[in-house]
Amino acid sequence: MLNVDRRGIVNPEEAGRHYRLTRVPPSADLAHLVERHWMVEWDLDEPYTAQIVTHPSVNIAFQDPPTIHGVFTGRFDRELTGSGRVIATKFRPGGFHAFHPVPAHTLTNQVILADTVFSRPRPRTFAEIEDVLRAHGWTDDPRIDEIVALHSAMLDDPAITRVEHLCAHAGYSKRTLQRLFREYVGVTPKWVLDRIRLHEAAERMADGEADWASLALDLGFFDQAHFIKAFKAVVGRSPAAYSAASTVGKVG
């Protein structure tokens, strides 16, 4: 759990004591559409609620029954009980559109049965997931590559903190960019930027950073008050409370 990117996992130290997360990269022929495959396994004496501050990605989870999860704009909670295992695939932003070319916003905050898109998907391994995807096939769409590149720019360039910065980078008007993200990703460019900033804030707080004013400024928030309000609205607790919970039981 501690050897993987923790962004999006609420209180990753605590989560790692309740379930085991495995992530593997996709095969080369799928890597332009699939970010990774992942598996969660647990064996619990008492129930535990896993909490995820979601990414701008569609996931397909192979459980009973297999389900497709559109982008969730809030925090995603799931109660884990007893013992269990889920294998899944996380698509790149816009990547699922190649397999299911419907407006992505129609899937936002929705869970649908995987059988409605794929033919009887019951894989038990990551290799079998890829067989399901290949058997279904996908549409080559240069717009998806463009969105993946824009998302990478948002992750990699700390100067892109506002939609106007992304518009200048992409060479698009704000309206054009919004239409593109609505169709392929399901959320607005502003939502994606805000979510990236909150992921980064949570990651740095889990590592011990506690200067909210400097953190807010560094991540492009208007001020500390706006940062605290945005963080609490999504994560469900204040930065101070989250930081305190993140240090409980930490070694070192």
C-alpha positions in Angstrom: 0.0 0.0 0.0 2.8 2.4 0.9 4.7 1.7 -2.3 2.1 3.1 -4.7 0.7 6.5 -5.4 -1.7 7.3 -2.6 -3.5 10.2 -4.2 -7.2 9.9 -3.7 -7.0 7.4 -0.8 -8.3 9.1 2.3 -5.9 8.5 5.2 -3.7 6.0 3.3 -1.7 4.8 6.4 -4.9 3.7 8.1 -6.4 2.3 4.9 -3.2 0.2 4.4 -3.9 -1.6 7.7 -7.4 -2.7 6.5 -6.9 -3.7 2.9 -4.2 -4.6 0.4 -4.0 -2.6 -2.8 -2.2 -4.0 -5.9 -1.7 -2.0 -9.1 -0.2 -3.1 -12.4 0.3 -1.2 -15.6 -1.7 -2.3 -18.8 -0.2 -4.0 -21.8 1.4 -1.7 -24.4 -1.5 -2.0 -26.8 -4.0 -0.7 -24.2 -1.8 1.9 -22.4 -3.1 4.8 -24.4 -6.6 4.2 -23.0 -6.0 2.3 -19.7 -4.1 3.9 -16.8 -3.8 0.8 -14.7 -5.4 -2.4 -13.4 -5.9 -2.7 -9.7 -7.0 -5.2 -7.1 -8.2 -4.7 -3.5 -8.2 -7.6 -1.0 -9.4 -7.6 2.6 -9.9 -10.0 5.5 -11.5 -8.1 8.4 -12.8 -8.9 11.8 -14.8 -5.6 11.9 -16.3 -3.6 9.0 -14.1 -0.8 7.5 -15.3 2.0 5.3 -12.8 2.7 2.5 -13.0 6.3 1.3 -11.7 7.6 -2.0 -11.5 11.2 -3.3 -12.1 10.2 -6.9 -10.1 10.9 -10.1 -11.5 12.0 -13.5 -11.7 8.4 -14.7 -14.1 5.7 -15.4 -13.5 2.4 -13.6 -14.8 -1.1 -14.3 -14.9 -3.4 -11.3 -15.2 -7.1 -11.7 -17.2 -8.2 -8.7 -20.7 -9.8 -8.4 -22.1 -8.3 -10.6 -19.4 -6.5 -12.6 -20.1 -2.7 -12.7 -18.9 0.4 -14.5 -18.4 3.5 -12.4 -18.5 6.9 -14.0 -16.6 9.8 -12.6 -17.9 10.5 -9.0 -17.8 14.1 -8.2 -18.0 13.6 -4.5 -16.1 11.2 -2.2 -16.7 7.5 -2.9 -17.3 5.4 0.2 -17.5 1.6 0.3 -17.9 -0.6 3.4 -15.7 -3.6 3.4 -16.9 -6.6 5.5 -15.5 -10.1 6.1 -13.1 -11.1 3.4 -13.2 -10.3 -0.2 -11.4 -9.3 -3.4 -12.2 -7.0 -6.3 -10.2 -6.7 -9.5 -10.7 -3.6 -11.7 -9.5 -1.4 -14.4 -9.0 2.4 -14.3 -9.2 4.1 -17.7 -7.4 7.2 -18.5 -9.5 10.4 -18.6 -11.6 10.1 -21.7 -10.2 6.6 -22.4 -13.5 4.7 -21.7 -15.1 6.7 -24.5 -13.2 4.6 -27.0 -15.0 1.5 -25.8 -18.4 3.1 -25.1 -18.8 6.3 -27.2 -21.7 7.9 -25.4 -21.5 11.4 -23.8 -19.4 10.9 -20.7 -21.5 13.2 -18.7 -24.4 10.6 -18.9 -22.2 8.3 -16.8 -21.1 10.9 -14.2 -22.1 9.8 -10.7 -23.6 6.7 -12.1 -23.0 2.9 -11.7 -24.1 0.7 -14.5 -23.9 -3.0 -15.1 -20.8 -4.0 -17.2 -23.0 -6.4 -19.1 -24.7 -3.5 -20.8 -21.4 -2.6 -22.5 -19.2 -5.8 -22.6 -20.3 -9.3 -23.4 -20.6 -11.4 -20.2 -17.4 -9.9 -18.5 -16.3 -12.4 -15.8 -12.5 -12.2 -15.8 -10.5 -13.4 -12.8 -7.1 -12.0 -13.7 -5.7 -8.8 -15.2 -4.8 -10.7 -18.4 -8.4 -11.8 -18.7 -9.6 -8.2 -18.2 -7.5 -7.2 -21.2 -8.9 -10.1 -23.2 -12.4 -8.7 -22.5 -11.3 -5.3 -23.7 -9.7 -6.5 -26.8 -12.6 -8.8 -27.7 -14.9 -5.8 -27.4 -12.6 -3.5 -29.4 -12.3 0.2 -29.4 -12.5 3.3 -31.6 -9.4 5.2 -32.4 -10.1 8.9 -31.6 -7.4 11.5 -31.6 -9.5 13.6 -29.2 -8.9 11.0 -26.5 -5.1 11.3 -26.9 -5.5 15.1 -26.7 -7.4 14.9 -23.4 -4.9 12.5 -21.9 -2.1 14.9 -22.9 -4.0 17.9 -21.3 -4.6 15.9 -18.1 -0.9 15.1 -18.0 -0.1 18.8 -18.4 -2.4 19.6 -15.5 -0.6 17.0 -13.3 2.9 18.0 -14.4 2.8 21.8 -14.7 2.2 23.6 -11.4 1.6 26.8 -13.2 -1.7 25.5 -14.6 -4.0 26.2 -11.7 -6.9 27.9 -13.6 -9.0 27.0 -16.7 -7.6 30.1 -18.4 -4.1 28.6 -18.1 -5.3 25.4 -19.6 -7.0 27.2 -22.4 -3.8 29.0 -23.2 -1.9 25.7 -23.1 -4.4 23.9 -25.4 -5.1 26.8 -27.7 -8.9 26.5 -27.1 -11.6 28.8 -25.9 -13.1 28.1 -22.5 -16.4 27.0 -24.1 -14.7 24.6 -26.5 -12.6 23.1 -23.7 -15.7 22.7 -21.5 -17.6 20.9 -24.3 -14.7 18.6 -25.0 -14.4 17.5 -21.3 -18.2 17.2 -20.9 -18.3 14.8 -23.9 -15.2 12.7 -23.2 -14.5 13.0 -19.4 -17.9 13.8 -17.9 -16.8 16.7 -15.7 -15.5 20.2 -16.4 -11.9 21.2 -16.7 -12.3 23.3 -13.5 -13.4 20.2 -11.6 -10.4 18.3 -12.8 -8.0 21.1 -11.8 -9.7 21.4 -8.4 -9.5 17.7 -7.8 -5.8 17.5 -8.7 -5.1 20.3 -6.2 -7.1 18.6 -3.5 -5.2 15.3 -4.2 -1.9 17.1 -3.9 -3.0 18.9 -0.7 -4.1 15.6 1.0 -0.9 13.9 -0.1 1.3 16.6 1.4 -0.7 16.7 4.6 -0.4 12.9 4.9 3.4 13.6 4.7 3.2 16.1 7.6 2.7 19.5 6.0 0.6 21.7 8.2 1.0 25.3 7.0 -2.4 25.8 5.4 -1.7 29.4 4.2 1.4 28.4 2.3 -0.2 25.2 1.0 -3.2 27.1 -0.3 -1.0 29.7 -2.0 1.3 27.1 -3.5 -1.7 25.2 -5.0 -3.3 28.2 -6.5 -6.3 28.7 -4.1 -7.5 32.3 -3.7 -6.7 32.2 0.0 -6.5 29.9 3.0 -10.2 30.2 3.7 -11.2 29.1 0.2 -8.8 26.1 0.5 -10.2 25.0 3.8 -13.8 25.2 2.5 -13.0 23.3 -0.7 -11.1 20.6 1.2 -13.8 20.0 3.7 -16.5 20.0 1.1 -14.9 17.1 -0.7 -12.9 15.1 1.9 -15.5 15.6 4.6 -13.3 17.0 7.3 -11.1 20.1 7.8 -7.4 20.1 6.8 -6.5 20.1 10.5 -8.7 17.1 11.3 -7.4 15.2 8.3 -3.8 16.0 9.1 -4.3 14.8 12.7 -6.0 11.6 11.6 -3.2 10.9 9.0 -0.6 10.9 11.8 -2.3 8.4 14.0 -0.4 5.2 14.1 2.3 6.5 11.8 5.8 5.1 12.4 8.9 7.2 12.2 
